Amino acid sequence: MENGDVKTHANLLTKRMMESLTAVCDTLLPSLDLPVAGDDDDGGLSEFYATSASMSATPDHIGGLLCGRVKHPLMWLLSLGLWLLSTSYGTFALCGRRSLSTRFPYLQKFSEVERKKREEIIVAWSLSSLSLLKMLYSSLKYLTMRVYFTQVSQNNTNPAWKAMGYCGPDPNFIDQSQPKWKDSASESEDLLRSALLHMDSPRDVVAQMLLGAGFSTSRDVSVTCDVVVVGSGCGGSVVAGVLAKAGHKVFVIEKGSYSPSSQLTLLEGPANRAMYEGDGFIAADDVRTLFLAGSSVGGGSTINWSASVRTPDHVRREWCDRLGLKLFCSKAYDDALDVVCERMRVQCGVEEEGFSNMILRKGCEELGLPVADVPRNAPPDHYCGWCHLGCKSGMKKSTKITWLADVADSGNGFILPCCKAVRILHHKIKGHNRTVASGVVVECGDKEITIASKMIVVACGALNTPRLLKRSGLKNAHIGKHLHIHPAVMAWGYFPPSRWPEESKRSYEGGIITAMCPLSTYSDSSGYGTLLQTPALHPGMFATATPWRSAVDFRERMTRFSRTAHVFALVRDKGSGTADYPESVTYRMDEEDEGKLKQGLEAALRILAGAGAEEVGTQHAVGERIKVGGDGRGVEELVREVRRRGLRDGRTLVSSAHQMGSCRMAAVAREGAVSPQGETWEVEGIYVADTSVFPTALGVNPMVTVQAIAYCTAQTILQVLGGKTEVCTT
């Protein structure tokens, strides 16, 4: 099989290491006979069971990832583990007595151990009390499953998909030549393309474009403008759009590429590589938490799940009253929320609800739990489960077709994709105790250009912004600290086709988040509660999350993919970590957060059972599968087990799609990295406009909040530049 449209890194692993890697991959995904002979009407099951990881070249692709594409501070440890498994003594050290042979010389390397024993070894790693063994298991399991289930052939198919009931790309957009093809975003994106400046173009062409738009250039490939915005996601795009419309010359620097809606494949593998930070392979240093973050033109707005929730009142009161940030209790912030929700056309309600959300809603109603419609930046008829791979119809109002289109429409801005901000330039003013920003050094391929500007807006996201500020010489102690992530854990329920919802419903279709259960978000007097929602899980992420107990058990779980619903519990966390990505990302879950996540997981299990699941379970490595009986006894036994065991030991998958707080806003410099106006305390003219400025964790999906804060920051910059403000002033 192919690995999509990506230029893969060369596989430089040694022959011995590849032998170990192949043995691990083929233990997780071996070639198997069908459990029940003749139980395959269309050949899909036979192909799935018969195709091993090595038969699909999964180990080779992983080898390429390990040799340059995936970044992690402990990559050397994974390489060491593979090397040790290629030796008999190393295998005994990592695998213990299970690796011994009954024949002299008894010791054997991992690839020589019989498969059943290798399965026992991998299960032992997953449950080990030794962190290094759990990390080895998690790393190899995550990589194997993500690669195997997202690889595609030249016909965009995968040997597992038919058996899983997965159709691949959204069938509504497979054939663009059909009359049903309609790109409702075409006008906005045509406009956006006019503002894209690809710096691999000949310099004279680039210079002519800039001069024609009123920018000044010099021979040493430098440019002068009013404002440079680093990052084109939910924060940076708002600032860029507002300032460009006000008549200021703006450059938007984006390290990711541009993916036009009409050219999206809606394939999980290529989408991860084109639109996610780290190709979707980001893990905390201890591999206990997985992170998802956008990285393309439009940032997280291109791949988020449409939820558009306003900043909760209790959060605004906390930020205003307890932290002294008066912006959040002002009419100005009210107006900003109105402006961004109107720009995104946020609305509630759907014409038809998808599989998982129907189940969440019914389960809540059965248990008497609160359930609410989720506001979305998409119309009621947007029945799409592929929006985390990019919205091909353009019905979701990402920043590509809102604020960035405003940049293009103004004629005052350019967007530079595939360019990285190296450092921000600043200098001290003679005779004054002031340091001011003066520009940005930008790397575009093998070129390096300097963009001189009056203002710099950093909007690289909570993972990337701290490192750019540090690289630029800023020393505030809070930069990179206080990282909050809304840690999430999941429960699952299996609904056979014979049960409700109707047989035609599939887990991956329909709006991703249209219902939510605010389990304790509002009833908890502290304001730190738990929210239940549904995730976007296509084959790669589903396989990554699914516990592995044996090759046969895992294959069966995967064949239930299209009728398995997931509900995740998300907590507004008090725990925190550090962001120095890609060198390091750490996170330590707070004990109180762990308790609330357990309560959320318990509720999720009961909701799934109450909605009619035949079988329920969690993502804990023990891989329980509980039949839902009439008396509910099995579910309550599992609930007691969830209550007893921890979530911080690495045996339960913890994930995060929301990162925030790593350059937090504060009323004084000793408490945060930026001022209430979003400006860094150390350098005048450097502003931060992304989720990293959140003073605490938010507790709900952050898109509306970050856009509202960025809108207010843009008004502050307009005042400094002498332009006319719009609605919001700080």
ZIDA-V576522 format. One record per pair of residues at least 12 apart in sequence whose ideal C-beta (glycine too) atoms are under 8 Angstrom apart, sorted by the first residue. I is the first residue (numbers start at 1). GAP is how many residues later the second one is. Records with the same first field share a line. If there is no record, write none. Layout:
I: GAP + GAP
This chain:
1: 55 + 56 + 150 + 151 + 152 + 157 + 158
2: 149 + 150 + 151 + 152
3: 58 + 144 + 148 + 266
4: 146 + 147 + 148 + 261 + 263 + 265 + 266 + 269
5: 260 + 265
6: 263 + 264 + 267
8: 53 + 56 + 57 + 61
9: 55 + 56 + 58 + 59 + 60
10: 54 + 57 + 58
11: 49 + 52 + 53 + 56
12: 51 + 55
13: 50 + 53 + 54 + 66 + 69
14: 69
16: 67 + 70 + 71
17: 46 + 62 + 65 + 66 + 69
18: 41 + 42 + 45
19: 67 + 90 + 92
20: 62 + 63 + 65 + 66 + 89 + 90 + 91
21: 38 + 41 + 42 + 61 + 119
22: 31 + 32 + 37 + 89
23: 62 + 87 + 88 + 90 + 95
24: 61 + 86 + 94 + 98 + 116 + 120
25: 27 + 28 + 29 + 33 + 34 + 37 + 115 + 119 + 123
26: 26 + 27 + 28 + 89
27: 88 + 91 + 92 + 95 + 524
28: 25 + 94 + 112 + 113 + 116 + 117 + 520 + 523 + 526
29: 23 + 24 + 29 + 115 + 119 + 522 + 525
30: 22 + 23 + 85 + 521
31: 18 + 19 + 20 + 21 + 24
32: 17 + 18 + 519 + 520 + 523
33: 16 + 17
34: 12 + 15
35: 517 + 521
42: 120
43: 119
44: 118 + 119
45: 118 + 514
47: 112 + 115 + 116
48: 111 + 112 + 114 + 115 + 116 + 507 + 510 + 511
49: 114 + 506
51: 108 + 109
53: 91 + 95
56: 92 + 95 + 103
57: 94
58: 86 + 89 + 90 + 93
61: 86 + 90
62: 81 + 82 + 85
65: 78 + 82 + 214 + 216
66: 12 + 13 + 77
69: 210
70: 73 + 208 + 209 + 211
71: 207 + 511
72: 211 + 213 + 215 + 510
73: 212 + 510 + 511
74: 61 + 211 + 213
77: 55 + 58 + 59
78: 58 + 61 + 62
81: 13 + 55
85: 24 + 25 + 26
86: 23 + 24 + 25
87: 22
88: 17 + 19 + 20 + 21
89: 18
90: 19
91: 16 + 17 + 18 + 19 + 22
92: 15
94: 16 + 39 + 42
95: 15 + 18 + 26 + 29
96: 25 + 28
98: 15 + 19 + 22 + 23 + 26
99: 14 + 18 + 22
101: 12
115: 436
119: 431 + 432
122: 15 + 19 + 426
123: 425 + 426 + 427
125: 12
126: 12 + 15 + 421 + 422 + 495 + 525
127: 494 + 495 + 524
131: 155 + 519
134: 153 + 515 + 516 + 517
135: 151 + 152 + 515
138: 145 + 149 + 150 + 512
139: 144 + 148
141: 403 + 407
142: 139 + 141 + 148 + 402
143: 138
145: 395 + 398 + 399 + 401
146: 126 + 134 + 135 + 394 + 395 + 397 + 398
147: 122
148: 12 + 395
149: 119 + 390 + 391 + 393 + 394 + 409
150: 117 + 118 + 119 + 122 + 389 + 390
151: 118
152: 16 + 115 + 117
156: 12 + 13 + 109 + 111
158: 381
160: 379 + 398
161: 378
163: 395 + 396
164: 375 + 394 + 395 + 397 + 398
165: 341 + 394 + 396 + 397 + 398
166: 340 + 342 + 372 + 373 + 395 + 396
167: 339
168: 99
169: 96 + 97 + 98 + 217
170: 96 + 214 + 215 + 216 + 222
172: 221
173: 91 + 93 + 219 + 220
176: 86
182: 211
183: 78 + 79 + 209 + 210 + 211
184: 209 + 210 + 211
185: 76 + 206 + 208 + 209 + 210 + 215 + 216
186: 75 + 76 + 208
188: 206 + 212 + 213 + 214 + 217
189: 71 + 72 + 73 + 205 + 211 + 212 + 216
191: 214 + 217 + 218
192: 105 + 208 + 209 + 212 + 213 + 216 + 223
193: 65 + 67 + 215
194: 214
195: 209 + 212 + 213 + 218 + 219 + 220
196: 62 + 101 + 218 + 219 + 220 + 221
197: 12 + 13 + 217 + 218 + 219
198: 218 + 219 + 220
199: 217 + 219 + 220 + 245 + 246 + 248 + 250
200: 244 + 245
203: 18
209: 205
210: 13 + 204
213: 36 + 198 + 199 + 201
214: 35 + 198
215: 34 + 199
220: 230
221: 226 + 227 + 228 + 229
222: 227 + 228 + 229 + 230
223: 28 + 226 + 227 + 228 + 229
224: 227 + 228 + 229
225: 24 + 25 + 26 + 226 + 227 + 228
226: 17 + 22 + 23 + 24 + 227 + 228 + 229 + 495
227: 12 + 13 + 16 + 21 + 22 + 23 + 24 + 226 + 227 + 228 + 229 + 230 + 490 + 494
228: 22 + 23 + 25 + 211 + 212 + 223 + 225 + 227 + 228 + 229
229: 14 + 21 + 22 + 23 + 24 + 228 + 230 + 460
230: 23 + 191 + 210 + 226 + 227 + 228 + 229 + 230 + 238
231: 21 + 22 + 23 + 68 + 227 + 228 + 229 + 230 + 233 + 234 + 459
232: 20 + 22 + 24 + 65 + 66 + 67 + 167 + 172 + 183 + 227
233: 61 + 65 + 66 + 67 + 68 + 166 + 226 + 228 + 457
234: 65 + 66 + 67 + 165 + 456 + 457 + 468 + 469 + 472 + 473 + 476
235: 224 + 454 + 455 + 456 + 471 + 472 + 474 + 475
236: 16 + 63 + 221 + 223 + 453 + 454 + 474
237: 15 + 61 + 62 + 64 + 162 + 165 + 166 + 167 + 170 + 222
238: 102 + 161 + 165 + 451 + 469 + 472 + 473 + 476
239: 218 + 220 + 448 + 450 + 471 + 472 + 474 + 475 + 478
240: 12 + 163 + 164 + 167 + 173 + 217
241: 161 + 162 + 163 + 164 + 165 + 166 + 169
242: 161 + 164 + 469 + 472 + 473 + 476 + 484
243: 471 + 474 + 475 + 478 + 480
244: 162 + 163 + 166 + 168 + 169
245: 161 + 164 + 165 + 167
246: 472 + 477 + 478 + 480
247: 163 + 165 + 476
248: 164 + 470 + 473 + 475
249: 163 + 164
250: 157 + 162 + 163 + 164
251: 162 + 163 + 165 + 200 + 202
252: 152 + 155 + 161 + 162 + 163 + 164
253: 163 + 166 + 167 + 168 + 187 + 189 + 198
254: 42 + 43 + 45 + 161 + 162 + 163 + 164 + 165
255: 40 + 163 + 164 + 165 + 166
256: 18 + 19 + 38 + 39 + 40 + 41 + 43 + 161 + 162
257: 17 + 39 + 40 + 160 + 161
258: 38 + 39 + 157 + 159
259: 15 + 16 + 37 + 38 + 43 + 131
261: 129 + 130 + 131 + 132 + 133 + 139
262: 130
264: 125 + 126 + 127 + 128
265: 124
266: 120 + 123 + 124 + 126
267: 122
268: 121 + 270 + 271 + 272 + 273
269: 271
271: 32 + 117 + 118 + 119
272: 268
274: 22
275: 19 + 20 + 21 + 27 + 28 + 114 + 115
276: 16 + 17 + 18 + 19 + 27
277: 14 + 15 + 16 + 17 + 18 + 184 + 186 + 187 + 304
278: 15 + 17 + 304
280: 12
282: 181 + 299 + 303
283: 302
284: 293 + 301 + 302 + 303
285: 299 + 300 + 301
286: 300 + 364
287: 363
288: 299 + 360 + 362 + 366
289: 196 + 198 + 298 + 365 + 366 + 367
290: 254 + 363 + 364 + 365 + 366
291: 172 + 194 + 294 + 364 + 365 + 366 + 368
292: 363 + 364 + 365
293: 168 + 170 + 364 + 366
294: 167
296: 121
297: 103 + 107 + 118 + 120
298: 100 + 101 + 102 + 106
299: 100 + 162
300: 161 + 403
301: 97 + 98 + 99 + 402
302: 88 + 89 + 96 + 97 + 98
303: 84 + 85 + 86 + 87
304: 83 + 84 + 353 + 397 + 399
305: 82 + 83 + 207 + 208 + 230 + 231 + 352 + 396
306: 70 + 71 + 72 + 76 + 81 + 90 + 205 + 206 + 207
307: 67 + 68 + 69 + 206 + 209 + 226 + 393 + 394 + 396
308: 33 + 36 + 38 + 66 + 67 + 68 + 69 + 393 + 395 + 396
309: 65 + 66 + 391 + 392 + 394 + 395
310: 27 + 31 + 65 + 394 + 395
311: 17 + 22 + 26 + 387 + 389 + 393 + 394 + 397
312: 209 + 210 + 215 + 386 + 387 + 388
314: 208 + 213
315: 13 + 212 + 381 + 383 + 384
316: 12 + 13 + 17
317: 12
318: 209 + 378
319: 376 + 377
323: 343 + 344 + 348 + 372 + 373
324: 343
325: 340 + 341 + 342 + 351 + 370
326: 350
327: 349 + 385 + 403
330: 400
332: 380 + 383 + 395 + 396 + 397 + 398
333: 375 + 379 + 395
335: 392 + 393
336: 372 + 373 + 375 + 376 + 391 + 392
337: 367 + 371
338: 389
339: 369 + 372 + 387 + 388 + 389
340: 364 + 367 + 368 + 371
341: 34 + 363
343: 54 + 59 + 60 + 364
344: 33 + 53 + 58 + 360 + 363
345: 32 + 34 + 52
346: 29 + 30 + 31 + 358
347: 28 + 29 + 32 + 33
348: 25 + 26 + 27 + 28
349: 24 + 31
350: 26 + 30 + 31 + 32 + 33 + 161 + 164
351: 29 + 30 + 32
352: 31 + 158
353: 157 + 158 + 161 + 162
354: 29 + 31 + 151 + 155 + 156 + 157 + 158 + 160
355: 140 + 146 + 150 + 151 + 152 + 154 + 155 + 208 + 210
356: 151 + 154 + 178 + 179 + 209 + 210 + 211
357: 153 + 154 + 156 + 157 + 158 + 177
358: 143 + 147
359: 134 + 136 + 142 + 206 + 208 + 248 + 249 + 252 + 253 + 254
360: 155 + 156 + 157 + 172 + 173 + 174 + 205 + 207 + 247 + 251
361: 154
362: 138 + 248 + 249 + 250
363: 204 + 243 + 244 + 245 + 246 + 247 + 248
364: 151 + 153 + 168 + 243
366: 241 + 244 + 245
367: 236 + 239 + 240 + 243
369: 148 + 150 + 234 + 238
370: 147 + 148 + 149
371: 144 + 145 + 146
372: 143 + 144 + 145 + 146
373: 141 + 142
374: 139 + 140 + 141 + 142 + 159
376: 20 + 135 + 137 + 138
377: 19 + 20 + 21 + 326
378: 13 + 17 + 18 + 19 + 133
379: 16
382: 13 + 14 + 129
383: 126 + 127 + 128
384: 12 + 126 + 127
385: 123 + 124 + 125 + 126 + 127 + 151
386: 122 + 152
387: 125 + 149
388: 124 + 148
389: 149
416: 26 + 28
418: 26 + 27
419: 23 + 24 + 25
420: 22 + 23 + 24
421: 19 + 20 + 21 + 22 + 37 + 39 + 47
422: 18 + 19 + 20 + 21 + 26 + 49
423: 17 + 18 + 45 + 48 + 49 + 50
424: 13 + 15 + 16 + 17 + 32 + 34 + 44 + 45 + 48 + 259 + 262
425: 12 + 13 + 14 + 15 + 16 + 25 + 27 + 47
426: 12 + 46 + 47 + 257 + 259 + 260
434: 250
435: 247 + 248 + 249
436: 247 + 248 + 249
437: 16 + 17 + 18 + 19 + 246 + 247 + 248 + 249
438: 14 + 15
439: 12 + 13 + 14 + 17
440: 13 + 16
454: 231 + 267
455: 230 + 231 + 232 + 262 + 265 + 266
456: 229 + 230 + 231
457: 230 + 231 + 232 + 256 + 260
458: 228 + 229 + 230 + 231 + 232
459: 229 + 230 + 231 + 251
460: 230
461: 198 + 229 + 230 + 231
462: 21 + 117 + 197 + 198 + 199 + 200 + 201 + 228 + 229 + 230
463: 116 + 118 + 122 + 196 + 199
464: 117
465: 197 + 198 + 223 + 225 + 227
466: 13 + 14 + 113 + 114 + 115 + 196 + 197 + 226
467: 13 + 112 + 113 + 114 + 116
469: 194 + 204 + 211 + 217 + 219
470: 110
472: 214
474: 206 + 208 + 209 + 212
475: 207
476: 193 + 197 + 204 + 205 + 206
478: 185 + 186 + 188 + 193 + 194 + 195
479: 183 + 184 + 194
480: 98 + 99 + 100 + 182 + 183
481: 95 + 97 + 181
482: 94 + 179 + 180 + 182
483: 93 + 94 + 95 + 96 + 102 + 103 + 104 + 176 + 177 + 178 + 179
484: 89 + 91 + 92 + 175 + 176 + 177 + 210 + 212 + 213
485: 88 + 92 + 102 + 171 + 173 + 174 + 175 + 212
486: 84 + 85 + 86 + 87 + 170 + 171 + 172 + 174 + 211 + 212 + 213
487: 83 + 84 + 86 + 88 + 100 + 102 + 106 + 110 + 167 + 168 + 169
488: 47 + 80 + 81 + 82 + 83 + 166 + 167 + 168 + 169
489: 79 + 80 + 108 + 111 + 112 + 129 + 130 + 158 + 163 + 164 + 165 + 166
490: 45 + 55 + 76 + 77 + 78 + 79 + 114 + 128 + 129 + 163 + 165
491: 75 + 76 + 77 + 78 + 110 + 113 + 114 + 117 + 125 + 126 + 127 + 128
492: 72 + 73 + 74 + 75 + 116 + 124 + 125 + 126 + 127
493: 71 + 72 + 74 + 115 + 116 + 118 + 120 + 121 + 122 + 123 + 135
494: 66 + 69 + 70 + 119 + 120 + 121 + 122
495: 68 + 69 + 70 + 116 + 117 + 118 + 119
496: 67 + 118
497: 66
499: 113 + 115
500: 111 + 112
506: 56 + 57
507: 30 + 54 + 55 + 56 + 57 + 58 + 59
508: 28 + 29 + 30 + 54
512: 22 + 23 + 24
513: 20 + 21 + 188
515: 18 + 19
516: 15 + 16 + 17
517: 14 + 15 + 16 + 86 + 90
518: 13 + 14
519: 12 + 13 + 50 + 80 + 81 + 84
520: 76 + 79
521: 51 + 178 + 179
527: 45 + 172
528: 43 + 44 + 45 + 46 + 64 + 65 + 68 + 169 + 171
529: 42 + 43 + 67 + 170
530: 39 + 40 + 41 + 42 + 66 + 67 + 69 + 70
531: 38 + 39 + 40 + 41 + 69 + 168 + 169
532: 35 + 36 + 37 + 38 + 68 + 71 + 72 + 75
533: 34 + 35 + 37
534: 31 + 32 + 33 + 34
535: 31 + 33
537: 29
539: 19 + 22
542: 16 + 19 + 22
543: 15
544: 109
545: 21 + 74 + 108 + 110
546: 12 + 73
547: 70 + 72 + 73 + 74 + 75 + 76
548: 73 + 75
549: 73 + 74
553: 70
565: 43 + 46 + 48
567: 37 + 40 + 41
568: 36 + 87
569: 28 + 30 + 31 + 32 + 34 + 35
570: 30
571: 22 + 25 + 26 + 29
572: 124 + 125 + 126 + 127
573: 16 + 17 + 20 + 124
574: 16 + 18 + 19 + 123
575: 12 + 13 + 14 + 15 + 18
576: 12 + 14 + 85
578: 84
579: 80 + 83 + 113
587: 69
589: 58 + 59 + 65
594: 52 + 53 + 54
597: 50
598: 44 + 45 + 49
601: 17 + 41 + 46
602: 37 + 40 + 41
605: 13 + 30 + 33 + 34 + 37
606: 29 + 33
609: 19 + 23 + 26
613: 15
614: 13 + 14
615: 12 + 13
616: 12 + 19 + 22
617: 21
618: 20 + 24 + 34
619: 33 + 34
620: 25 + 31 + 32
621: 30 + 31
622: 29
624: 14 + 17
626: 12
658: 33 + 40 + 43 + 44
659: 32 + 33
660: 31 + 32 + 34 + 37 + 38 + 42
661: 30 + 31 + 33 + 34 + 35 + 36
662: 30
663: 25 + 29 + 30
664: 28 + 29 + 30 + 31 + 32
665: 13 + 28 + 29 + 30
666: 29
669: 12
672: 23
673: 15 + 19 + 20
674: 13 + 14 + 19
676: 54
677: 36 + 39 + 53
678: 15 + 31 + 34 + 35 + 38
679: 37
687: 26 + 29 + 30
689: 17 + 20 + 21 + 24 + 25
690: 16 + 20
691: 14 + 15
693: 16
694: 12 + 15
711: 17
712: 16 + 17 + 18
713: 17
715: 12 + 13 + 14 + 15
716: 13 + 14
